């Protein structure tokens, strides 16, 4: 497969341009900010305003895709 003869890479010609890439960058930045920025704050809020940190038994029962070793 040969490129088009009119294509000149020295001039900086764009072969494909994604006009919505800016929207996706904003979306992923906002998603990361919410997940990684607000999660620790929510966890601290739950520690002080709720019943405290979740117990290992509760976490092992509700997050069963990994096993939390119990020491006692």
C-alpha positions as CSV (number, residue, x, y, z in Angstrom):
1,X,0.0,0.0,0.0
2,X,1.6,3.3,-1.1
3,X,0.7,6.7,0.3
4,X,-0.9,9.3,-1.8
5,X,1.6,11.2,-4.0
6,X,0.2,14.6,-2.9
7,X,1.0,13.8,0.8
8,X,3.9,15.9,2.1
9,X,5.0,15.2,5.6
10,X,7.6,18.0,5.7
11,X,4.8,20.6,5.7
12,X,3.2,19.0,8.7
13,X,0.1,17.8,6.9
14,X,-2.4,16.1,9.2
15,X,-3.6,12.7,7.9
16,X,-6.3,12.2,10.5
17,X,-7.6,14.7,13.0
18,X,-9.9,13.8,15.9
19,X,-11.9,16.9,16.5
20,X,-13.4,15.5,19.8
21,X,-10.1,14.6,21.5
22,X,-10.3,17.6,23.7
23,X,-13.7,16.5,25.1
24,X,-12.3,13.1,25.9
25,X,-9.2,14.6,27.7
26,X,-11.5,16.7,29.8
27,X,-13.7,13.7,30.6
28,X,-10.8,11.5,31.7
29,X,-9.3,14.4,33.8
30,X,-12.6,15.0,35.5
31,X,-13.1,11.3,36.1
32,X,-9.7,10.9,37.6
33,X,-10.2,14.0,39.8
34,X,-13.5,12.6,41.1
35,X,-12.2,9.1,41.7
36,X,-8.8,9.8,43.1
37,X,-9.5,13.3,44.6
38,X,-12.8,12.8,46.3
39,X,-12.5,9.2,47.4
40,X,-10.0,9.8,50.2
41,X,-12.1,12.7,51.4
42,X,-15.3,10.6,51.4
43,X,-13.4,7.8,53.3
44,X,-12.3,10.3,56.0
45,X,-15.8,11.7,56.2
46,X,-17.1,8.1,56.8
47,X,-14.5,7.5,59.5
48,X,-15.5,10.6,61.5
49,X,-19.2,10.9,60.7
50,X,-20.1,7.2,60.3
51,X,-19.3,4.2,62.3
52,X,-15.6,4.3,61.7
53,X,-13.4,2.4,59.3
54,X,-14.9,-0.8,57.7
55,X,-13.9,-4.0,59.5
56,X,-11.8,-6.6,57.7
57,X,-14.7,-9.0,57.9
58,X,-17.1,-6.6,56.2
59,X,-14.5,-5.8,53.5
60,X,-13.8,-9.5,52.9
61,X,-17.6,-10.2,52.6
62,X,-18.3,-7.2,50.3
63,X,-15.1,-7.1,48.2
64,X,-14.7,-10.7,47.4
65,X,-12.4,-10.3,44.4
66,X,-9.4,-10.4,46.8
67,X,-8.9,-12.0,50.1
68,X,-7.9,-10.0,53.2
69,X,-5.9,-12.2,55.5
70,X,-7.2,-12.1,59.1
71,X,-4.5,-12.0,61.8
72,X,-6.7,-12.5,64.9
